[in-house]
Amino acid sequence: MRAGWEMRRSLPEIFPWLVALLASSAAFYMIEANPDLEAAIEWRSPSGHSQVVTLVAAICAVVTAVVSTAALRSANPRLLWLALAFLTLSGLYAVHGLTTPGIIIDRQYQAVIGFTGRLAFLSATTFFVASAIDWECWFTRAAVRWRVAVFALTVASLLAYAAMAIVFPAWVPRWFVESQAIALGTTLTVVAFGSLTAVRYFIGYRRSGLPLYGAVTVAIVLVIEAQISMHLAVSWQALFWLYHLQLLAGCVTILWAIVAEWGRGRTMQALQQLTASDVMSQLRAGQTDSIVSLAAALEGRDGYTLGHGERVAALAILVGQQLRVPAPKLRAIAAGALLHDVGKIGIPDAVLHKRGPLDPAEYDVIKEHTTRGDTMISAAMNGPIERAVVRHHHERWDGKGYPDGLAGEDIPLEARIVAVADVYDALRSNRAYRGAHTREETRTMIEDGKGTQLDPRCVEALLSVAEQWEQQYAADHLAYDERRSA
């Protein structure tokens, strides 16, 4: 039997990056708690600074190349903003390294290096937060349509700034860099934008389990820490060097995750999934190869059954959210709901699509799909929640269901959630032997089943989200056709 993580990707995949984040935080607090340590660690090395910064810019440039390629191939505005975040960070940090006093420009022009560093953080986090939120408008549509021109303009602007910073460094006034109000304002902006970005990507990670979501979350937190360290740092002392290492760690985290996806042969797919914003898209992005394979087999067997599974999954997620089910369990519910009828693959068409009532022998054949599906799931993977959904979604609250006759709270909550979603979509869908019931008829029938067939709490949760599901996922919005038996 295969390990459970093959059914659902698990959180420990980002453990190495979390270690880097914890080490960064520990170093910061150690330095802040020991002022003497801050002054004791001092290294006045312009060439060392230039080399570290150049390394950051180089790593970020590799990430930029990969993400920009994906952004240019798609009409996805959030992927475009993500690419521009890495592009501006890479370009401005390259300038930050080149303008290290004593390397190319004279030591008296120190304002330009400080200004460039803050500008790099501010511009990158602005694009990062844009990639983490949905803001559909004419501007985003135009940016996507003219994305090649947007990239060209951004590169041209970075080159123009680099030329100005190197040739005319005196154009950046010292007061602008030395102003405490401006320094505090940029720091607070970066922290605010970065925090919102990290939260949004962390939510996506909890829902999907995709490592790249986790990598971006950790990297953004490292950027926030780097900004705070830079704000509090004294040049050439401990925090000064720490913030460069924190930013380097953030860039390495992203690169590491992209290389890992490349090793799986799914870099572009992972980047596209990274920009999914709605719950169902993020949960679908987290489906493993095992789930995808079974879903493909189900689709090949019966187009209606797959469409029904997707609609049930969408409704079950809405019900689960209403019941405050944690994100990892939502992911498991989504997979179980998608495959809840997988056992029907082996049922003859004459029974599965029969017009009219089933006789007792045929009904017994239909009921076998729960145990058959459980066997199929357990043979391919070990996902206890998914198996519970597949096996128990036809149990009844009053104990008169099948296959095990469970009742009340003995039925797993995840199966009770999918059960109410299953019944609702079945009533709202066209079947071989009847047409779809109206919304009003379906609500009445669901309420009639409360406390007998269905968990009362799940019924109440479903009724509160039914209208939202109707607007987005109901069968009359989708083009699924039930196959007819010959």
N, C-alpha and C positions, 0 to 999 in steps of 0.2 A: 504494500500500500504506500502511496506517495505521501510525502509530508503535506501538512495543511497549507503551507505557504504557497503551494502551487495553485491553490484555489483562490486565495486572496493574498496579495502582496502585503508584507508585514513591515511594521515601523522600524525594526532594528537595521534595515538596509542602510540607513543614514548614520549609523553609530559612529563611524570614523569622523564624519563631519561634525557631529555633536561633540566629540572629544576635542576637536580643534576649537570649537566655539567655547567650550568650558575652559580650555587652557587659556584662551584669549581673555575671558572674563576674570579668571583667577589672577592672571598677570596684571590686569588693570587694577583690580582691587588691592593687590599686594603693593603695587607702586603707590597708589593713592593713600594707603594706610601707613606707609613709611616714607615720609618726605625726604629723609636722608638717602633713601635708596634711589629716589628720582635724580638727585644731584650726583650721587656716586657713580651712576651709570651714564657716562658722557663720552661720546665719540664724535669728534669734529672731523668729519670726512666728507667733503663735497663729492668726491668720486664715488664713495660708498653709497651715498644718497642717490646719486645719478644712476648707479647700477641697479639698486633695489627698485627704484621707480621705473626704470626701463624694463626690468623683468616683469613688473606688474602690467605695464602697457603691452608688452609682447604677449603675455598669456591672455590678456583681455582681447588682443587683436585676433588671436586664434578663435576665441569664442565668438567674437564679432563676425568673423568670416562665415562660421557655421550658421549662426542665427540669421544673418543677413541673407544668406542663400535661401534659407527656408522662407523668410519674409518676402523676398522677391518672387518666389514661386507661387505664393498664395495671396489671396485678397483678404487677409486677416489683419485688421488694424492693430489688435493687441500684440501680435507678433512683430508688426512694424515698430511699435513703440519700444518693445523689448530689444530689438536690434539696434535702435537708435540710442538706447541707454548704454549698451556695451560700446557702441561706436564712439559716443562722446566721451565716455570714461577712458577708453583706450587712447583716443586722440589727445585729449587734454592732459592725460597723465604722461604721455610722451613729451608734450611741451613742458610739463612740470619738471621732468628730468633734464631736458635740454637747457632749461633756464636756471638750473642750480648755479648760484653765484660762484664764479671761479672756474666754471667748466667752459662755457662759451661766452657768456656775458660777464661784465665787470661786477665785482662784489658789492658795489654801491647800489646796484639795482635789485634789492631783495624783495621789493614790493610785488614784482611780477610773479615770483614763484609762489608766494602766499595766495595771491589773487587767483592764480591758475588752479592751485589745489582746491580751494573752496569752490571755484566754478565747476570743477570736475565732479565733486560730490553733489552739488546742487542740480546740475543739468542731468546727471545720471539718475538721481532719485526722482526727479520730475518725470522722466520718461518711464522709470520703473513703476511709479504709481499709476501712470496712464495705462500701462499694460495690465494692471491688476483690476481695473474697474471698467464698467460698460458705460460708454458715453457716446451713443450713436447720434451723429449730427452731420451736417453738410461738410464740416471740416474734416472729420474722420473719413468720410466717403471720398472726398477730394484727395486726401493724403494717400489713401490706398490706390486710387486710380492713377495717381501720378507718383507712385512710390519710387520709381527709378529717379525721377527728377528730385524727389525729396532727399534720397541718399546722396545724389550728386551735389545738391545745395549744401547739405550738412558737411560733406567732405571738403567742399570749397571753403566753407566758413571756418572749419578747423585749420585748413592750410593758411588762410588769411590771418587767423589769430596767431598761428605759430610764427608767421613772418613778422607780424607786428611785435610779438613778445621778444623775438630774438634781435630784430633790427632796431626797434624803437622801444626798448624796455622802460624808458623814462615816461612813456605815455600813461603808465599805471601809477597814479599818485600814492604816496606812502600813507596819507591819511585814510585812504579807502581801506587799506589793509589793517591799519592800526586802530580803526574805530571799533570800540567794544560793542556798540549797538549793532553794527553791521555783522560782526563776528557772531554775536549771540543770535541775531535774526536768522542768519544762514544755518547755524547749528540747529536751532529749533525747527526750521523748515525741513532740513534733511531728516531729523529724527521723526518728525510728524509724517512726512511722506514715506519714509522707510518703514515706519511702524505699520502704517496702513497696508503697504505692500506686503510686508512679512505676514501679517494676519490673513490677508486674502489668499496668499499662496499656501499658508499653513492649513487653512480650511480645505483648499483643494487637495492637499496632501492627505489629510485625514479622510477625505472622501474617496480618493482614487488609489492611494497607496503608491503612486508613481514616485520613484526615487528623484526624478528631476524636480518635481514640486518641492520635495524636502531640501534638495540642494539649493534651490533658489531662496527658500526661506532662510536657511542657515547663512547663505552668502549675504543676504540683505541685512540680517542682524549683525554680521561682522562689519558691514559697511557703516551701520549706525554706530557701532562701538568705535570704529576707526575715526568717525567724525567727532565723537565726544572726546576721544583721546587727543586728536589734533587740536581741538578747541582749548583743552587744558594744558597742552604740552609747552615746554620750554625748549627752544631750538637745540638740537643735538643731544638732549638728555633722554631719559628712559622712555617717557610717553611719546616723544617725538619719533623714536624708532619703533615703538610698539604699534603706533597707528599705521605705519607703512607695512608692518608684518601682518596686521589685522586685515588690511585691504588685500595684501598678497594672498592670505589664507582664503578670503572670499572668492577671489578669482580662480584659485586652484580648485576650490570646491565645485564651482560651476564647470570648469574644464574636466575635472575628474568624472562628474556625472555625465557629461556629453560623451566622453570617451567610452564610458560604460555602456551607454545606449548605442554607440557606434559598434561596440563589440557584439551587441545583440542584433545588429542590423536594422535598427529602428530609430535612428537619430531624428530624421525628419518627422516621422510619425509622433515621436515623443514631444518634439517642439510644438507641433500642432495641438496635441492634447494639453500641453502646458497652458494654453490660452483659453481652454474651455472654462466658461464662467457659470453656467447653470448646473444645478445639482445632478440631473440625469446625465449630462455630458461628462461630468467629472467621474461619476460612478461607472459609466460605460468605459471610460478611459482606463479604469483600474481592472477591467476584466482580463484575466490571464488567458494564455493559449488554450488551456483545458476548457474554459468556459466558451471561448470563441469556437472551438472545434465542435463541441456539443451543440451549440446554437446553430452552426452551419448544417450539422446533420439533421437537426429539427426542422430547419428551413427547407432542406431538400425533401423531407418527408411530408411536410404540410405547411404551406405558406400562411394559412390562417393561424395555426397553433403558435408560430413564431410571433406574428403580429399581436396576438392575444397576450403572449408572454411579455412582450415589450410594454404593452399598455398596462398590464397588471403590475409590472415592475415600477412604472412611473407612479401609479396610484399608491402602491405599497410604500414607496419612498415618502410621498406626501403624508400618508397616514403615520408612518414612522417618525417623521419630523414633528408632527403634531403631538405625538406621544413622547417626544424628547428622547428618542433612541439614539445612542452615540453613533458617530459617523462610521467607525469600523463595522458596526453591526448593520448599519444601513447598506454598506457595501455588500455584505453577505446576503442581506435580504434582497437586494437588487439582483444578485446572481441567482439566488434560489428562485425568485419570482420569474426571472427570464426562462429558467429551465424547469419550472414546476410541472409542466406536462411532458417532460422529455421521455417518460415511460410510454407515451402514446406512439412512439416511433414504431413499435412492433405490433400495434393493433391493426387488424385488417380494415381497409377502407370501407368495406360493406358494413362494419359495425360503427366505425368512427364517424362516418358521414351519413348514417342511415336517416332517411326522412321518416319522421314519425317516432312513436315511443319504442324503446328497446324492450325486448322480452327479458325475463329473469336471467337467462344464460348469457345474453349479450351484455346485460348490465354487469354481471360478474366479470366478464372480460374487460370491460371499461375500468372497473374498480382496480384491476391489476396494475394499472399504470402508476399507482403510487409506490407500490413495493418494487415494481420493475424499475421505476426511475431511481429509487433509493439504491438499488443494486448497481445501476449504471453509474451513478455518481460515486459510490464507494469504490467501484472498480477503477475509476479514473483518477480519483483524488480523495483526500480526507478533509472535508469541510463540514463540521458538525452542524452549523446553522443552516447551510444550504441543504444538507441531507434532511434535516428536520422539516424544512419548508416543503421539500419534494414529497416526503413521506406523509406528512400530517396535514396538508392543506385542505383535506376533505374530512377531517375530524369535525365534530359538532360540539358546541358548547354544552348541549344536554347529554352528550355521550353516545349519541345514536349514529355517529359517523363511522368512517373507515380509514385505514385498515385495522387500527388497534382499539377502537372504541374509547379513546381518551375523552375526558370531560373537563370543562372549566379550566382552572389554572394548570392542570396537568398537561394541557396542550401547550407546547412552546409558544411564547409570545410572537416570535417571528412567523410561525405558521398561522397563528390567528390573524395577524396583520395581512398576510398574503391571502388568506381565506376570504376575508371580507372584500379585498380588492378583486379577487378572482370572481366572486359572485357578482359584484357590481358590473365589471366589464362584460361578463357573459350575458347579463341581462340587457346591456346596452348594445350588444353586437348582433348582427344578422347571423343566423345559424341555418343549417340545411333544412330544418323542420319548422322554422318560424322567423318572423322579422324581429328587428330590435325593439325593445320596449322604450317608451319615452323617458325623459329624465324624471318626470313626476311619478310615473308608474314604478320606475326603478327605486326611487327614494322610498316610496311607500312599501315596496316589497322588502327592501333592506331593513326598514324599521320594524316590519312584521317579524323578521327573523332574529331580532335582538333578544338575547337571553335564551333562545332555543337553539337555532343553528349557529348564531354568531355571537362573539364576545361583545357585550354591550359597550364597553369602553372603546373598542375598535370601531364599532358602528358610529358612535358619536364623533370620533376623530375623522372617520371617512366623510360623514355628512358635512363636516365643517370645511373640507378641502375639495369636495366633489365638483363644485363649480369651477375651481381653478383647473382641475384635471380635464373637465369637459372642454374648456377653452383651448387647451394645448394638446391633449393626447387622445380624446375620444375617437372611437372607430369611424365616425362619420367625417373626421378630418383626415383620415388615412386611406390609402389605396390598397388595403389588404383584401384579397378575394379568397373565400373558402373554396378549397378544391371539392369537387363533387365526385362521389363514387360512380363508377361506370353503371 
